[in-house]
Each structure stands twice: as structure tokens, then as C-alpha cells.
Amino acid sequence: MRSRLAPLAAIAVAAMGLTLAGCAGGGSDNGDTVKLTLGSWRTEDIAMWEDEILPAFHESHPNIEVEFAATDTNDYNAAIQSQVEGGNAPDLITCRPFDVNRAWIADGYFDDLTGLEALDSFTPTAQAAWQGADGATYCVPVASVLAGFYYNKAIFDELGLEVPTTQAEFIDVLQAIKDDGTYTPLALGSADGWQLAYNVLYNLGPNYWKGEEGRLGLIDGTQKLTDPGFVDAFAATEALVPFLPDGYEAITYDDMGQLFSLGQAAIIPDGSWNINQLTSTGLDVGVFGAPVPAAGDQRYQQEMPDMAIGLNASSKNKDAATEFLNWLVTPEFLELYVNKLPGFFAMTTDAPAYDNPLAQAFSDLKTDAELTPRLALDRLSAGTPPLDDEIWVALQQMYAGTLTPESATAELQAGLDSWYVPAG
């Protein structure tokens, strides 16, 4: 990823403004061009916005000029905070989910979007990642990402394997691949703790802690990480260790992707954002959702709210910015966005079709599942020690054999108890 890019040349786009009630400043009543800036951490999307999305907006909105100003993801939070404090923040700010954004809301970065027509296109669950303590929504959801298990269809055909739907079937499939000896059953290493959490525990786990029931139970204090559903989720994660490559402790996330894309491993747990990379060598790849504990169990699917766009409370161009926010729920924007970025998914109630077959297969995982975001990013990581970071470390220790599922969850709950007051 590139380090840091200066704002790009502005691209002419346009809007005649539907406004939020009470919005000040903004539009151009005399026909002059209104200039907006959209801040984002997605430097890799510059060409898409410049060449595809903003020109499409321009076709129907000729009086607004939008500059897509991207900052490297590692610098983005600090840059936005500095710009807000200096009074020169973008009119439109790409919003992080949950705790980071909740802190920005509390500090007055955004306008409350209550009454914005665009929000009618989203369920309360889809809006939750960008709501403040007052329950109001401050950003328009743009995209989510999913987690699942990619598999090499040729290897499955060669070994006569069926896609597993239960945990027992999953272990049987992994054992059959291991017994054959030709391929690594699971492209998975533990060098990067984040991916053990996001792509394994938070992928398998919702089927054990029952999605939102367990996640919200931790938040309101009615459940503990030492409860059976959470311990069983850690146990299901630990059960994959016998099927990992030799030297897995040193294998990074990038190493995992290479092992799979070169056809040396049959399955990889990963996010939908990696579709292009994992299929770059021409493999015929499928995807299946996290197997359930027992046949007939309700299936739960991790859907992580990834990004949204909010209105800078200090913007001088609120009418024009509001028109842009309303455009984000149109089929024109959604179809462009999700098909230029396979693996990123619309969060609207009426989702567009996906041109990429694997993206559509990922989207299909949502049809019979209850959706839930990553476990520890909402409130539970706002203090010290942050639960999400602690889970990364605990999973690495579990994979190294120094913690059991029981001891890992006990340590994590003790850390959470040391600072967290349940939001009951």
C-alpha cells in the first residue's frame, strides 16, 4: 500500500440539493459550482473514484465539484483528528466502524443524520456501527465485508470431497486431505494474530455464541467469555491446529494467500476483500460459510461493517454534501461500487447483483444466516486492555499450546472485567 498521497485533482460532479432539516450553508442558488472534499483511507481506490464513480455522479449533478482526498490507512485517524481540530477537515468524512467512530461522534465531528432519506434504505443493524450514544446515526453505510472459507474446487473434485456444513464434516474433510498427503489441508498460520481473530474465531465463533445474542450479551453484561458458547468457539478454533502447514507459527497472512493461490493448499479462511488476490493465478475457487456445530443448527454469518460516509459538522457546504449522501443509496452508485471492488458488499435492504461469481457466492452466504459483526470491536475495545487486541494474542498463545480454550477465555474475561462497565 502506498504511504501517503496528496489530494487528487478535483473531478467535476454535481448536485441540486435535497437538504437535511436545519442544515446551514452549502448549496449554490446562483448556479456557481460547489466544491466538496471526500476524505478516505482507501488510497487503493483513487482510480475507481476518479475514473468511474465521480464521473457517474457528474452526469446527473453538474454543479458540485468533489475531490477524493485519500490518506494512507495507517495515518488516516490521526490525519482526520488533526484536520477537524484545525478547522480544515473534509466536507465528507469516511467513517470507521464502532468505537473509533463513536469517539468521533462524541467529539462533535459529524452532523446527526436523523431524517436523511438515504437512511431509509438500511436496517437498524446495518446502521449500528455508526450510531452515537444517543442512538442517532451519523454516517451513511457504504460497504461491508464478509468472512468465509475459500476452497480449491479442483482439489475437492480430485479427492472426492463435499463442502462441509457441520463442524464434524469439516474436520473429516480436513483429515481426508491430510491423509492423502498431496496438499496442505488448511492455509493458515499464526504469525498475524489479527487474522486468527477476524478470519477464524470471528468466522466460526458466531455459530457457537449465537451471533448477536452472544455479542450483545457481552456488551450488556448478561454473558461472559467463560460461558460455554464462547469456550466452545475457542475450542472449534483450536481444533484446526492439526491441519496447518509445518512451521505455521511463522506463516504470515500473505504467506497463507500465496500457499492457497499456488494450489498447494485446499482451504483458506479469509475475508471477501481478498477475492482478487486468491484467484489471481486462475484457480477455480468456491466459498463456504462457517460450519455449524450440528446438523440443523441456525447458521450465523460474520458481516463486518467496513465503511460509511458522514457529514462534517463544520462543513460550509452541507446542502451539496447531503445530496451526495443521498446519492450513495442509488442503484447507480451501488452497482458501480460493488462491481469495481469485488468482495465489498452493499448494506442496503435491496442489494445489487454482483458481476463477480465469487462475490455473488459470498453474498449468497447471507441468505439463510443471521448476520453479526466481529465480536470485540463495539465498546469492548474502547478501554485498556482492548478486548480485540487481547484476543489476537490469546489465539496466538493457544495455537502455540500455552493456553487452552478455557484458560484463554478466563484471561480475556479478567482483562475485560478490569475496566469495562456493561452497557446495561
Stockholm file with secondary structure:
# STOCKHOLM 1.0

chainA/1-424         MRSRLAPLAAIAVAAMGLTLAGCAGGGSDNGDTVKLTLGSWRTEDIAMWEDEILPAFHESHPNIEVEFAATDTNDYNAAIQSQVEGGNAPDLITCRPFDVNRAWIADGYFDDLTGLEALDSFTPTAQAAWQGADGATYCVPVASVLAGFYYNKAIFDELGLEVPTTQAEFIDVLQAIKDDGTYTPLALGSADGWQLAYNVLYNLGPNYWKGEEGRLGLIDGTQKLTDPGFVDAFAATEALVPFLPDGYEAITYDDMGQLFSLGQAAIIPDGSWNINQLTSTGLDVGVFGAPVPAAGDQRYQQEMPDMAIGLNASSKNKDAATEFLNWLVTPEFLELYVNKLPGFFAMTTDAPAYDNPLAQAFSDLKTDAELTPRLALDRLSAGTPPLDDEIWVALQQMYAGTLTPESATAELQAGLDSWYVPAG
#=GR chainA/1-424 SS CCSCCCCCCCEEECCCCCCCTTCCBCCCTTSCCEEEEEEESCGGGHHHIIIIIHHHHHHHCTTEEEEEEECCHHHHHHHHHHHHHHTCCCSEEEECCTHHHHHHHHTTCBCCCTTCGGGGGSCHHHHGGGBCTTSCBCEEEEEEEEEEEEEEHHHHHHHTCCCCCBHHHHHHHHHHHHHHCSSEEECCCSSCHHHHIIIIIHHHTHHHHTTHHHHHHHHHTSCCTTSHHHHHHHHHHHTTGGGSCTTGGGCCHHHHHHHHHTTSEEEEEEEGGGHHHHTTTCCCEEEECCCBSSTTCCEEEEEEEEEEEEEBTTCSBHHHHHHHHHHTTSHHHHHHHHHHSTTCBCCSSSCCCCSSHHHHHHHHTTTTEEEECCTTSSSTTSSSSCHHHHHHHHHHHHHTTSCCHHHHHHHHHHHHHTTCCCCC
#=GC SS_cons         CCSCCCCCCCEEECCCCCCCTTCCBCCCTTSCCEEEEEEESCGGGHHHIIIIIHHHHHHHCTTEEEEEEECCHHHHHHHHHHHHHHTCCCSEEEECCTHHHHHHHHTTCBCCCTTCGGGGGSCHHHHGGGBCTTSCBCEEEEEEEEEEEEEEHHHHHHHTCCCCCBHHHHHHHHHHHHHHCSSEEECCCSSCHHHHIIIIIHHHTHHHHTTHHHHHHHHHTSCCTTSHHHHHHHHHHHTTGGGSCTTGGGCCHHHHHHHHHTTSEEEEEEEGGGHHHHTTTCCCEEEECCCBSSTTCCEEEEEEEEEEEEEBTTCSBHHHHHHHHHHTTSHHHHHHHHHHSTTCBCCSSSCCCCSSHHHHHHHHTTTTEEEECCTTSSSTTSSSSCHHHHHHHHHHHHHTTSCCHHHHHHHHHHHHHTTCCCCC
//
